[in-house]
Amino acid sequence: MVNRILYLGYYLKQLDREKFYKFLNYVNKQTGKSMLKVKWDVLISVFRYNISLLEYFQFRFFEKSHKEKLCWAGTGLMYEYQRKNNPPKTRGILDDKRQFALEYKEFLVHGVEDLASMKKNEKGIHLLLINSSGKLVFKSADGKCGAQVDIVNCKDFTPELVYKRLQSTEYDLVEEYIIQHPDLHALSPSAVNTIRIFTQLNESDEVEILGCRLRISVNSSVDNMAAGNLAAPVEEFTGLVTGPGVYSDITKIDEEFHPVTGVNIVGFQVPFWKESIEMVKRAALKHPQNRSIGWDVVITAKGPGLIEGNHDWCKLLWQLPVKKGLKSILEKY
């Protein structure tokens, strides 16, 4: 109980109040329940089900039974689970994108440079500036959910200007902008659309897949759900999208077709699926001290590559696309 009181303080501090009241008004209109009654139910649910204030709405607890609510993994539980499986002492290689690029270099299909690598060898940044996409991506080493990302044109930069920008801004590294597979580009061309594959090492240090999701941009330069984009479930063994794209915004409807391009989401075949699964399984074994990771996989015309690995992978992206709580999956680990 003490932990959940502390969690509530954290949720209140981090709360997007505009979004909270947007969701609250929506539930009030949809259910006829008074705002006071819904607020009370939110508060009770934070303690009873170990979820955040917004997750009450995103998990649609306002229309679920007690038995159904027990199935959902919220922020409190995920914090405890991921801290146990990916200890703070070992998760640094996932937290810092610069370390990740070094440790998992064999799985990358794009160039990555930071101040340290540029000092050692200037060749890397020269190659980045002539990459086939004609674009660069500046990132913060610890950026989350698509935040602190800036996409620029190579023609506007020299090696000196790149170096200066990394020195004088919040950005810590610069990457080659990846040209995604033509099928994914046709689905949504506004951003590179990645696959999130969740892996878990079992007691025998074997890699098990907890789920696969396709992230789909909607008029956005990033594909994160938190930025207003879609996510859809992908079947582990075939790479077929088995359900509509969903938003984390409860006021928006599910999408069976992309709302801009009109391309079918349901039934979409993710290219190079077998290779993608094999790649994340190999990556998951590289540093087994981190046992539960959400991998962001990019698919190019030549095959898959890693973008990053997340030790604090998103419970919304994991559960919302399949429209059910998946807490029971974690209990055996």
Summary of the structure (lengths in Angstrom):
residues: 333
radius of gyration: 20.5
end to end distance: 22.9
largest distance: 63.9
contacts: 1064
relative contact order: 0.14
helix: 43%
strand: 19%
